[in-house]
């Protein structure tokens, strides 16, 4: 997976210690994987809102259909 230089934003292969384009030391920041990244509060909030939306929308649609059916049945 390619990585990016933090100074010049050049795309680089993994395992380099310095950027060949600008000479910046890459160090540990270049070796991070997605497993090491911790989500922040904003990420957790939006993931929760997205998940709740996916769950609640079908439930609300089902309740609305049920309510319409009940109202149609009672009005006869």
N, C-alpha and C positions, 0 to 999 in steps of 0.2 A: 504494500500500500504506500503510495507516495506521501511524503511529508513536505511541509512548507517552512521556508526560512523565516524566522520572526522579524528579521530586519528588512530584507528586500522582497519577501514573499515569493521567492523562486521555488518551483516545485523540485524536490530533491529525492533521491532514493534513500532508503533507510540505512542506518549504520554510519553515516558521515559524522565527523567531529566538527568540521568547519564547512561553511558554505563556499563552494568554488566560485561563485559569482561576486559576493561582497566580502568574503573572508570572516564573517561573523561566526563566533563559536556557538555551536548548536547545543552541546551539552545534553542535559537530562530532558529538556523540553521536547527534543526531537524524538525521544524514545517512548513517549507516553502512548498508551493504547487506549481504546475506548473503555476498557475494563477499569482503568485508573481514574476516570473522570467521574466526579460525584455531581449529581444534579443539584441545582440551587433551588431556592423556594419558588421562584417564578416558574421554573420548569415543572416542578411538582404541582403547582396550582393549575397550570394550563393542561397538564396531563390528566389531572383529576376532573377538571371541568369538561374536558373532551370525553372522558370515560363516562361521567355522569350524563352528559348529553346523549351519548349513544344508547345508554340504558333507559333514560327517561323518555326520550322521544317515542319509541315504540309503545311504551306503557301508556303515555298520554294519548296516542292515536287509538290504542285499543279501548281505553276508557271512553273516549269521545264516540267511537263507533257503538260501544255498549250503551251509552247514554242515549244516543239517537235511536237505537233499536228499542230500548225501553220506552222512550217517549212515543214512538210510533205504535208500539203494542198497546200502551195504556190509552191512547187517543181513539182507539177503535171501539 
